[in-house]
Amino acid sequence: GTLFAKDETTFYIQDFEYDGQGPTVYVYVYRRGVAVSASGGGIIINWSGSSDGRITSRYTGSNISISLSNQQGSETGLTVDDIGAFTIWCQRFRVFFSRLDIPDGLMLGGGLPPLQYCAELTTNYQVSWTINASENTGMFQLCSCITADQYMSFGISGNDTRTWMVGADVVVAWVKDDRANAVDYLLTGRQQCTNGSGVCPDTMIWGDQGMNDVYNVTGQVTNGLTCVQYSRLLTTTDSSHDLPILPDEWQFIAWAIGPRASEELGNLAFFHSDWPRNGENVAINFGAAPTGSMQCTATPQCSTPTVCGWSGMTITARESRTFRVTIGPSGGERGYEYFTKLTGWGIAFYIDGILAPVLRLRRNVTYTFVVEAGNDPSDGPNYHPLYITDSIDGGILQSSPVRETVYAGFNVATNTPTAAGRQCKHVETSSSGEVATNCDRTLQQYLNTLSISCEGTAADADTLVWTPDANTPNTVYYQCAQHLHLGWKIELEDGTVDGDGGADATLHFGLLTILAIVAVTCLFQSV
């Protein structure tokens, strides 16, 4: 396993492996300056959950916390900085099963060793590194104020002359449930990873599967600051997916921060919420200390941001109706992700010009969706066929086998979408950004700032006709067949072809009220 300090008095072993066969096996530590000997002189630290402090169980890749306050003997007040050696020790046979000598300074920074150089990408995001050119290795550390459901990424730009996303070779890193993660990505396109294309781990690239060339991954979260440290070769053997890191030359880099998909969806990196903006080109010489504005002046101070998100909007239609389905921006952190609680990709479906509304419809009523969201399968980022499903995630083309029930818009037998029309796209204007970040501005005000442009003619639109029936659940979803999390809810209520109940019931009630008033009036007049 890998050892690091969780806090001042707690060690943490990541990916601990032990066969459980030793008779009297303990964690045995030595104070700095004390001679390390299997014959004695150390301090037994009780194993968590053990009645007598011994390690008695088998472990395969487990994550274990070791509290120094839970020691045997008279020692008190131990901290990780006091410890010069950490061992797994068999008392009966006086042998070390594992031994780590801890040099001075290793525990600086809360358990991650300090690296040689540091660059400040933003006030809340720093990258550090140490390069060993003679051994073709580099150690890197990413530190940022991200949440448990976000990632931070860093790597070499996809273009030799500027910062560029497509073609970039980056590492995507995060810490979840005390476990550090770092994954090697190749960005073959701007779309979410779909069928091995887009923002994908090297191991998922379609037709040319690569390797995860990141190793020695450790990490921690301290006062809201997430730090992940990892190693990689400067020049790997996976040249189809990895760009070389040149130790003494300027190289343009790419970085981003954004939300991750759920564990069920592979923790994939989704659309970034922070990245080099306004055409900013960022370059680093990995063989020298950064200068000027990129110097690290202080550790990022993290605070919990307050998001004044919008409530989603609703469209109610209890009679037959035609909806127009288009594509557009998701409204940033106040928009789609806020009111759906789903990880988005920066775009979402619009229904009749409204960002991902809830549709309240009736069973046994026929609805028509005019689909204008993109119909070219070869243009993955702009291909958005509409279908209706019981999946909150969508993206049926990414599923094999299919694990959802489809109600319209997709032929499961042929794995083919049936409703994909020309693209009409809502686009932010110069005033959209201010409205999207101003807590005093409403969702409708944001929608009013958008413009829309369409490809082709109206005849290039497609249609999806759907009549929900008694077999349709109360909640289903309109989704994109190609991508995850572009659509939202459809809530159904019972109805008949004749349309009794709902809005008609209100009309009947109103008519009865009028008749009653007339009757009473006539009665008084007759008196």
Residue pairs with C-beta under 8 A, 6 or more apart in sequence:
1 13
1 14
1 15
1 16
1 17
1 64
2 13
2 14
2 15
2 216
2 217
2 218
3 11
3 12
3 13
3 14
3 86
3 100
4 11
4 12
4 14
4 111
4 112
4 218
4 220
5 11
5 12
5 80
5 107
5 110
5 111
5 220
6 12
6 65
6 111
6 178
6 220
7 110
7 222
8 79
8 80
8 81
9 67
9 68
9 69
9 78
9 79
9 80
10 65
10 66
10 67
10 68
10 80
11 65
11 66
11 68
11 80
11 83
11 86
12 63
12 64
12 65
12 66
12 111
12 178
13 62
13 63
13 64
13 66
14 63
14 179
14 180
14 218
15 61
15 62
15 63
16 59
16 61
16 62
16 63
16 64
17 59
17 60
17 61
18 25
18 55
18 57
18 58
18 59
18 88
18 97
19 58
20 55
20 56
20 57
20 58
20 59
22 55
22 90
22 97
23 90
23 92
23 93
24 54
24 90
24 91
24 92
25 54
25 55
25 56
25 88
25 89
25 90
25 91
25 97
26 44
26 45
26 47
26 53
26 54
26 55
26 88
26 89
26 91
27 44
27 45
27 46
27 47
27 55
27 66
27 86
27 87
27 88
27 89
28 42
28 43
28 44
28 45
28 87
28 88
28 89
28 96
29 42
29 43
29 45
29 68
29 78
29 83
29 85
29 86
29 87
30 36
30 41
30 42
30 43
30 83
30 84
30 85
30 87
31 43
31 82
31 83
31 84
32 82
32 83
32 84
32 104
33 84
34 41
34 42
34 84
35 41
36 42
36 84
36 85
36 87
36 99
36 101
38 89
38 94
38 95
38 96
39 94
42 85
42 87
42 89
43 71
43 72
43 73
43 75
43 78
44 53
44 71
44 72
44 73
45 53
45 66
45 67
45 68
45 70
45 71
45 72
46 53
46 70
46 71
46 72
47 53
47 54
47 55
47 56
47 66
48 64
48 65
48 66
48 67
48 70
50 56
53 72
55 88
63 178
63 179
65 178
68 78
68 79
68 80
68 83
69 78
71 78
80 107
80 111
81 107
83 102
84 101
84 102
85 99
85 100
85 101
85 102
86 99
86 100
86 102
87 96
87 97
87 98
87 99
87 100
88 96
88 97
88 98
88 99
89 95
89 96
89 97
90 96
90 97
105 113
105 114
106 113
108 114
109 227
110 220
110 222
110 227
111 218
111 220
112 141
112 218
112 219
112 220
112 227
112 229
113 229
114 128
115 128
115 129
115 130
115 139
115 140
115 141
115 229
116 128
116 129
116 130
116 131
117 128
117 129
117 130
117 286
117 288
117 289
117 290
118 126
118 127
118 128
118 290
118 295
118 296
119 126
119 127
119 128
119 284
119 290
119 294
119 295
119 296
120 126
120 290
120 293
120 294
120 295
120 296
120 297
121 127
121 154
121 255
121 282
121 294
122 274
123 300
124 144
124 145
124 300
124 302
125 142
125 143
125 144
125 145
125 152
125 255
125 257
125 274
125 300
126 142
126 143
126 144
126 296
126 299
126 300
127 140
127 141
127 142
127 143
127 154
127 255
128 140
128 141
128 143
128 296
129 138
129 139
129 140
129 141
129 286
130 138
130 139
131 137
131 138
131 234
131 245
131 247
131 286
131 287
132 138
133 234
133 247
133 248
133 287
136 233
136 234
136 235
137 231
137 232
137 233
137 234
138 231
138 232
138 233
138 234
138 245
138 247
138 286
139 216
139 229
139 230
139 231
140 154
140 171
140 229
140 230
140 231
140 232
141 227
141 228
141 229
141 230
142 152
142 154
142 171
142 173
142 227
142 228
143 225
143 226
143 227
143 228
143 299
143 300
144 152
144 225
144 226
144 257
144 300
145 224
145 225
145 226
145 300
145 302
145 303
146 152
146 174
146 226
146 257
148 174
148 175
148 176
149 259
149 260
149 343
150 174
150 257
150 258
150 259
150 260
150 273
151 172
151 173
151 174
151 257
151 258
151 259
151 260
151 269
152 172
152 173
152 174
152 226
152 228
152 255
152 256
152 257
153 170
153 171
153 172
153 173
153 185
153 254
153 255
153 256
153 257
153 258
153 269
153 272
154 170
154 171
154 173
154 253
154 254
154 255
155 168
155 169
155 170
155 171
155 185
155 243
155 253
155 254
155 255
156 168
156 169
156 170
156 243
156 244
156 245
156 251
156 252
156 253
156 254
157 163
157 164
157 167
157 168
157 251
157 252
157 253
157 254
158 164
158 165
158 166
158 167
158 168
158 169
158 187
158 254
159 167
159 252
160 252
161 252
162 252
162 281
163 252
163 253
163 254
163 276
163 280
163 281
163 282
163 283
164 252
164 254
165 187
165 190
165 254
165 256
165 275
166 187
166 188
166 189
166 190
167 186
167 187
167 188
168 186
168 187
168 243
168 254
169 184
169 185
169 186
169 187
169 241
169 242
169 243
170 185
170 187
170 254
170 255
170 256
171 182
171 183
171 184
171 185
171 214
171 230
171 232
172 182
172 183
172 185
172 201
172 269
173 180
173 181
173 182
173 183
173 217
173 219
173 228
173 230
174 180
174 181
174 226
174 228
174 260
174 267
175 181
175 219
175 220
175 221
175 226
175 228
176 267
179 219
180 217
180 218
180 219
180 220
180 228
180 229
181 217
181 219
181 228
181 267
182 214
182 217
182 219
182 228
182 230
183 201
183 212
183 214
183 267
184 201
184 202
184 203
184 210
184 211
184 212
184 213
184 214
184 232
184 241
184 242
185 199
185 200
185 201
185 202
185 269
186 200
186 202
186 205
186 210
186 241
186 242
187 198
187 199
187 200
187 254
188 197
188 198
188 200
188 205
189 197
189 198
189 199
189 380
189 381
190 198
190 199
190 381
191 197
191 198
191 199
191 345
191 380
191 381
191 483
192 198
192 199
192 268
192 270
192 271
192 345
192 483
192 484
193 199
193 200
193 201
193 204
193 268
193 269
194 380
194 395
194 397
194 398
194 482
194 483
195 206
195 397
195 398
196 204
196 205
196 206
196 207
197 205
197 206
197 380
198 380
198 381
199 268
199 269
200 268
201 212
201 268
202 209
202 210
202 211
202 212
202 213
202 238
202 241
202 242
203 209
203 210
203 211
203 212
205 241
208 240
208 241
210 238
210 240
210 241
210 242
211 236
211 238
211 241
213 232
213 233
213 236
213 238
213 242
214 230
214 231
214 232
215 230
215 231
215 232
216 229
216 230
216 231
217 228
217 229
217 230
218 228
218 229
218 230
219 226
219 227
219 228
219 229
220 226
220 227
221 227
223 302
224 302
224 303
224 304
225 299
225 300
225 302
232 242
232 245
234 244
234 245
234 246
234 247
235 244
235 245
236 242
245 251
245 286
246 286
247 286
247 287
248 285
248 286
248 287
248 288
249 285
249 287
250 283
250 284
250 285
251 283
251 284
251 285
251 286
252 281
252 282
252 283
253 282
253 283
253 284
254 276
255 275
255 276
255 282
256 272
256 274
256 275
257 272
257 273
257 274
257 275
258 269
258 270
258 271
258 272
258 273
258 274
259 270
259 271
259 273
259 337
259 343
259 344
260 267
260 268
260 269
260 270
260 343
261 267
261 268
261 269
261 270
261 343
261 484
262 343
265 393
265 484
270 343
270 344
270 345
270 485
271 330
271 344
271 345
271 346
271 347
272 346
273 332
273 333
276 282
284 290
284 294
289 295
290 296
307 333
307 334
307 338
308 334
308 439
309 333
309 334
309 335
309 338
309 339
310 331
310 334
310 335
310 338
310 339
310 442
310 443
310 446
311 339
311 443
312 339
312 340
312 355
312 356
312 357
312 358
312 443
312 488
313 354
313 355
313 357
313 358
313 443
313 444
314 357
314 358
314 359
314 360
315 323
315 351
315 352
315 354
315 357
315 358
315 359
315 360
316 360
317 323
317 359
317 360
317 361
317 362
317 365
317 367
318 361
318 362
318 365
318 493
318 495
318 499
318 502
318 503
318 504
319 362
319 365
319 499
319 503
320 365
320 366
320 367
320 368
321 367
321 368
322 367
322 368
322 369
322 370
323 351
323 352
323 359
323 367
323 368
323 369
323 370
324 351
324 352
324 353
324 369
324 370
324 372
325 349
325 350
325 351
325 369
325 370
325 371
325 372
325 373
325 386
325 478
326 349
326 350
326 353
326 372
326 373
326 424
326 425
326 426
326 452
327 347
327 348
327 349
327 350
327 373
327 374
327 382
327 384
327 423
327 424
327 425
327 426
327 486
328 347
328 348
328 350
328 355
328 425
328 426
328 427
328 450
328 452
329 335
329 346
329 347
329 348
329 426
329 427
329 428
329 432
329 450
330 336
330 337
330 344
330 345
330 346
330 347
330 348
330 355
330 356
331 348
331 355
331 436
331 443
331 446
332 436
332 437
334 436
334 437
334 443
335 348
335 355
335 436
335 443
335 446
336 342
336 344
336 348
336 355
336 356
336 485
336 488
337 343
337 344
339 356
340 356
340 485
340 488
342 392
342 393
342 485
343 484
343 485
344 485
344 486
345 483
345 484
345 485
345 486
347 486
348 355
348 356
348 485
348 486
348 487
348 488
349 356
349 373
349 384
349 386
349 478
349 480
349 486
349 487
349 488
350 356
350 426
351 357
351 359
351 478
353 426
353 447
353 452
354 447
355 443
355 446
355 447
356 486
356 487
356 488
357 488
358 488
358 489
358 490
358 491
359 478
359 489
359 490
359 491
360 490
360 491
360 492
360 493
361 367
361 468
361 490
361 491
361 492
361 493
362 468
362 492
362 493
362 494
362 495
362 499
362 502
363 468
363 469
363 470
363 472
363 492
363 493
363 494
363 495
364 467
364 468
364 469
364 470
364 495
364 496
364 497
365 467
365 468
365 495
365 497
365 499
366 465
366 466
366 467
367 465
367 466
367 467
367 468
368 463
368 464
368 465
368 466
369 386
369 419
369 463
369 464
369 465
369 466
369 478
370 421
370 461
370 462
370 463
371 385
371 386
371 419
371 420
371 421
371 461
371 462
371 463
371 464
372 421
372 422
372 423
372 424
372 454
372 461
372 462
373 384
373 385
373 386
373 420
373 421
373 423
373 424
373 480
374 382
374 383
374 384
374 420
374 422
374 423
375 383
375 385
375 420
375 421
375 422
375 423
375 460
375 462
376 382
376 383
377 383
377 482
380 482
382 423
383 420
383 482
384 420
384 423
384 480
384 482
384 483
384 486
385 409
385 410
385 417
385 418
385 419
385 420
385 480
385 481
385 482
386 409
386 417
386 419
386 420
386 464
386 478
386 479
386 480
386 481
386 487
387 394
387 396
387 406
387 408
387 409
387 410
387 417
387 418
387 419
387 464
387 478
387 479
387 480
387 481
388 406
388 407
388 408
388 409
388 464
388 466
388 476
388 477
388 478
388 479
388 490
389 396
389 404
389 405
389 406
389 407
389 410
389 476
389 477
389 479
390 404
390 405
390 407
390 473
390 476
390 477
391 403
391 404
391 477
391 479
392 477
393 479
393 484
393 485
394 477
394 479
394 480
394 481
394 483
394 484
394 485
394 486
394 487
395 479
395 480
395 481
395 482
395 483
395 484
395 485
396 402
396 404
396 406
396 410
396 479
396 481
397 415
397 417
397 481
397 482
398 482
398 484
402 412
406 412
407 466
407 468
407 472
407 476
408 419
408 464
408 465
408 466
409 417
409 418
409 419
409 464
409 466
409 481
410 416
410 417
410 418
410 481
411 417
411 418
417 481
417 482
418 464
419 462
419 463
419 464
420 462
420 481
421 460
421 461
421 462
421 463
422 454
422 455
422 456
422 457
422 460
422 461
423 454
423 455
424 452
424 453
424 454
424 455
425 452
425 453
425 454
426 450
426 451
426 452
427 450
427 451
427 452
427 453
428 436
428 449
428 450
429 449
429 450
429 451
431 449
432 446
432 449
432 450
434 441
435 441
435 445
435 446
435 449
436 446
468 476
468 490
468 492
472 492
473 492
474 491
474 492
474 493
475 489
475 490
475 491
475 492
476 489
476 490
476 492
477 487
477 488
477 489
477 490
478 487
478 488
478 490
479 486
479 487
480 486
480 487
493 501
493 502
494 501
495 501
495 502
